[in-house]
Amino acid sequence: MPAIVILFTRFGPYHMARIAATARFAAATGDEIIGMEITRTDHAYAWGPVDDTPAFRRVTLFPDTGYESLSPAQITAALQQALDTIAPRAVALPGWSFPESLAGLRWCHRTGAIPILMSESARGDASRSIMREFVKRCLVRHFAAALVGGSRHAAYAAALGLAASSIHLGYDVVDNDYFSEGATQARAQAPALRAQYRLPERYILASCRFIPKKNLDRLLTAFAAFHEKPAAANWHLVLCGDGELRQSLEHQAASLGIAAFTHFPGFTSYRDLPIYYGLASLFVHASTVEQWGLVVNEAMAAALPVLVSERCGCVPELVHNGKNGFTFNPENIGDLTARLTHMTTSPAHLSSMGAASRDIIRPWSPDRFAAGLMAARDAARQTPARPTILARTVFSLVK
């Protein structure tokens, strides 16, 4: 049976959902889907190891070692040995800069397997240097096809040298059913759950790591300005998450006089997330830099209206201004304050926007990831990668 390996640094719940959907999709074509992760733990995300029994063959190269403890040489040797054993026909790789991505790409070119790029990078999500972009184009030309997040990411992949016909959408998806059903169940038990989780009757929700690019300091300032308006007296702000800025954010809320209306429940487990979404009235994501923003998918699946920074990669596909929410300039506190004020004036308006969110996100399910990945594989069969001599030379020098 032909094998396709889908590689991630480590599996979170949404990785599992994507790979499981691809395994179901590929069963009809006689392909075996193998999910491969380097390790089960890292420092970037606080979720614990995902130990669910998957609907696919799962391979973990370093089950007992954290990612940050591994050297590129260790990752390269283990990955190439595992791929030699499996001998897949195609390998889907997460980006182009991680040691595992480069090692997998080199293995594909040594063996003739199809390398598929999985990317959510866009031109505007980081500062770009001419030299780095040149090296990046040389690397990307070695991929035969790509699965990307949305239109911004497709445009960037094409600018880096991939043929438009080989670029497919659907990389950034979550288990919509999990959040939709969980939120519905939470609403059916709202009084008991509000008491159990100490949640207010009416609140705006944000969920992210507490790091600078998430822009929570400006969100707090905007919420404080919004809260000065008489109509906002009963609104609260719930910030799910944790990180290096937590103490400073708590101090800021106190100094702004909104401590009684701002809640810090800490890191929220995957099990509890649908409850926080289900009992919220509005979701906000204020990042100054965000390649996609999967929390927006989650909130929309839970039928929430959304306020999303215009810098988030998901905006063109998921945020329809005036229909399911609005975008805003994340550096303009007045813009966000005005949006909060406008969005919260009518509960009926929020409800209709939440229903629109649910409809918009419905096609962006793990099945879209599966269909996009298989379409990328099929496109690669028709147009294999043909890197230039210069690209091959640069690739040979990159470590």
N, C-alpha and C positions, 0 to 999 in steps of 0.2 A: 504493500500500500504506500503510495507517495506521501512523504511527510513534509509538512510546513511547520517550521519552528517560529514561534512568536516570542521574542526576547524582551524582557523588561529588567531593570535593575533589581526591583523587588515587587512582589504582588501586593497591591491594595485591593479592596473590595471591587473597585471599578475595573481593574485589570482582569480579575477573575470573571466578571460578567462579560467582558469583551471576548475573552478567549473561549469561554463556554459557548457563547453565541456563534462564534466562528466554527467551533467544533460541530455544532448542530447543522450549520449551513453547509459545511464541507462534507458531511456524511453523505449527502446526495450525489456528490461528485467522486466519492471514493478516496478522498484525501484524509490523511490523519493529521490532526492539529496537536502539536506539542507545545505546551507553555513552559518556557524556561526562564528562570530568574537567577540572578547572581547570588543573592542572599535573602534572608527573611527579615533582616533588621537594618536600619540606618538611622542617622541622626536628624534627617530633614523632616520626617513626618512621625507623629506620635502614635499612629495606629499600631497595634501589636501585630505579631505574625498572623497571617490569615491561614487558618488550619482547616478550612472547610474541605470536604472531599469533593474534588472538582469533577466535572463531566468531561475531562480531557486528561491526557497524560501530562503529569507535572514533573519537571526536573529542577531541582535546586542545587546549584553548584557548591555553595558554602552554607549549609543549613545552620551551622553553629557559630558563624563568624560575622561580625558587623561589617557593612560595606566599607566604612572608613578605615578599617584595619587591614584591608586588602591592597596589595600593590598592583599596578597595572600589569606587571609581569605575571603575577599569580592569576589574575582574571583572564588574561590572554591564554595562558597555558591550559587552564581548566576549561575554558569555553571551546577552544579549538579541539581539545580532546573529546569533549562531549559531542561536538558537531561531527567529528570523524566517526564516532560510534553510531550516531543516528543517521548520518548521511542524508539530510533533508534535500528536497528539490528546490526549496525556497526558504529564505530566512528574513523575517520582518525585524528590523533593527530600530532601536529608539534613538533617533538623531544621528549625528555624525561626529560628536566630540568626545563621548565617553569612551573609556578604554574598551569596554565590551562592544561598542558600536564599531570602532575601528578594527578590532580583532575579528568580529563577525564579517565585516566587509572584506577583509583580507582573505578569510576562509572561503567566502563565496567566489572570489576571483581565482583562488587557487584551484577550486574544485569544479567551477562551472555552475554552481547553484545560483539561483536568482536572488539578488539582494533587493529588498523592499525597504524604503525609508519610511519611518513613522515620525512625523514632525508636527509641531505646533509653533514653530518659529515664524515670525513675520518681520518685515523690514523695520518697522517702527518700534519693536519691543526692546531694543537695546541700542547703544551707540555702536556705530560701524566704522571700522578702519579699512582703508583700501587694501592693505596687505592681508588682513584676516579674511576679507571677502574674497580675495583672489584664491587663497588656500581653500576656503570653504567651497568655492565653485569647482575646484579641482577634485575635491572629495565627493561632492554631490554628483558629479558626472559619472561616478562609478556605480551609482544606483540605477537599477533598471526601471523602477517605478516608485511611486510614493503614495502613502495614505496620510492626509493632512487634516487639520481641524476644519478650516473654513476658507472663505474666499481670500482673506488676507494672507493666509499661509500658502494657498495654492499659487498666488501671484509671486510670492517670494521664492517658492520652489522653482517656478518657471524662470525667474530672473537668475537663479543659480545654475540653470542649464538643463533642467528636466523638461522633456517634451510635455506640452499641455495635455496631450491624449493619455499620458501615463500617470497623471496626477488625479487622485480620487479623494473625495471627502468622507468624513465619518470617524476620524480618529478620536475626537473628544466627546465621548458619550458616557453616560452612567446608567445604572439599572433603574430606569424610569419607574417600573412597576413597584419596586421596593419602596421608593419615596412616595409615590402616589398612594399606594395601599396603606403604608404606615401613617401618612398624614391623615388619611380618611379615618382610620381607626383612632388616632389621637383626638380628632375633633369629636368623635362619638363619646369619648370619655373625658371631655375637656375639664369639667370641674374637679374631678379627682386628680387628673394629671397636673393641673395648674397648682393644686395644693402640694402634691408630691414633689414637683420640681421647682416650687416657689416661683412660678411665673406669673406676671401681671396679666390683667384681662386684655390689654391692648398694647402690643409692642412691635417695634421695628427690629428685625433680626439681621445680624451680620455674623458670618462664620469664616474664620481664617486664622492663619498663624499671626502672632503678634510681632511682626517684623516691619521695618520702615516702609517698604514698598506697598504694604496694605493700606497705608494712609489713614490709620485709625485716629490719629491726632486731629486731622482736619474733620473727620466724621464727627468726633466728639464736639468740636467747636461749632459745627453746623447744627448738630442736634441741640446744643445749648441755645443757639440763636432761635431755632425753631420753637424751642420749649418756652420761650418768653411770650409767645403768642397765646392769647386766652384759649383758643380752640385746641391747643396742644397740651393742655394741663394734665390730661389723663394718659398721655402717651409715654411709653418707656422705651428704652433701648437695651437690647440683650446682645452682648458680644460673646459668642462662643469661640473658644480657642485659648491658646496660651503662647508664651514665648518671651523673648528677651525684654519686650517693652511693657509687660503687664503692670509692673509696679508704677512706672511713669504714667501709664494711661489711667490707672486708678487715682493717682494723685491729681492728674489733670481734671478728671471728672469731679473730684472734690473741690478743686479751685474754681471750676466753672459753676459750681452750685447745683450740679445735676446728679450727685452721688446717689440720692434717694431714688432716682429714675433711671439709673444705669446699672446693669447687672452683668457680672463676670462669673458665669458658672464654670469656667475652666474648660479644659479639653473635653470635647463631647464625643463619646464613642459612636461608632457607626450604628449601633443598636438604638441609641437614643436620638440620633439626628432627626428622624422623621417626626418625633414628638415636638421638637423645637420648631421645625418648619410648620407642622400642622396647627400649632397654637398661635403662630405669628400672624400678623396682618399685612406685613410688607417686608420685603427683603432688600438689602442694600449692599453693594459691593463697590468699594471706593478706591481700588488700587490705582497707583500711578503707573505701574508696569504689570501687565498680566498677559501671558501668552494666550490663554483661553479664559479660564475661570469656571471650573467644573461645579463650583458651588451654585452658580447661576442655573445650570442644568438641574441640580437637585431641587432648588427652590421652585423652579418652574414646574417640575414634575409633581411637586407638592401643591400646585395650583396657587402660587403666590405671585402677586404683581412684583415687579422688580425695578429698582433704580441701580443702574450699572455705569461705572466709569467708562467714558468713551475710549479709554486706552485698552480695554479688555478685548482680547481677540475674538470673543464670542459675539460681539455686538452686531455685526452685519447680519448674522444668521438668526440670532435669538431675541434681540431686543427691537421690537417694532414700536417706535415712539408714538405714544398716544393710544396704543392698542393694548399692550401688556405691560407697559411701563415707560420709562424714559431713560435717556443717557444724560450725563452731565460731565462738565470739565472737573477732573478730580483736584485741580489746584485752585479752583474758584469756590471758596466756601459759600459765598452768596448764591451761586448757582445751585449748589446742593441744598442749601436752606430753602430756596424757593421751590425746588422740586419736592422736598419733604412736605412743605406746606400745601402745595397743590395736590399731592397724592393723597393726603390724609383728610381732605375736606368732606369726602363722601364715602361711607362704608359700602354703599351699593356700587359705586365706581370701582372701589378696590376689588369687590367680588367679581365683577365682570372682567376686569383686567386679569385676575387670577385664573379665571376660566380660559381666557385667551392664552395665557402662559402655558397651561396644560395642553392646549391644542397645538401650539407652535412647537413644543418640545417633543410631541409624540413621535414624529419621524426620526428624531435624534436619539435612537435607542441602541443597545448593543447590536441589534440586527443590522443597523447601518454600518457599524464598524466591520461586521462580518462581510457584508456585501461589498463594501469598499475595498477591503483587503483582498478578497478573491478577485475582484475586478482589476486591482493593481497587479496581481499575479498574472492574470490572463493578458493584460496589456504588455507586461514585461516579456511574455513569450513571443509576442508579435514584434516588439521593438527592444531587443536586448541593449544593455548599456554599451556604449562605444566611446570610452574616454579617449581624449586626444593624447598624443605622445607627451605633451607638456603636463597634462593632468596625471598621466601614469607616473611621470618622473617625480612630481610633487608628492603624490600619494606614497611613493616608495620611501620618501624622506621623512614623512610625518610619523611621529612616534606616539 
